[in-house]
Amino acid sequence: MQLQVVHGFYGKIMVANVVASKKVICCMDILINGEVISVRFKSDAVVVRRVAAHIERRLNDNDWRPYRTKDEAIAAWSKLGGLRLAVLRAYKLIP
């Protein structure tokens, strides 16, 4: 079986399509705060960018409402898991 890898760049998103025996697996690597977050779907890429913008705004404005402190906010957001957790890790807010 022969694999064909095609790379393309769209802004800060790198797209790689791997074609193997008529199956296409799409992966996108999004660069957030110097860290790479890999997603499979375009909709996930949109979520990562939206969450990153939200976290960045909160950090810049030091605005943690409706939570009292930054630690409270991060603890609550960490419980959401998934892509949000990956963005928090990219901003080094959690280990």
PyMOL commands that set and color helices and strands:
alter all, ss='L'
color gray80, all
select helices_A, chain A and resi 42-61+70-78+82-90
alter helices_A, ss='H'
color red, helices_A
select strands_A, chain A and resi 4-10+13-20+23-32+35-39
alter strands_A, ss='S'
color yellow, strands_A
deselect
rebuild
show_as cartoon
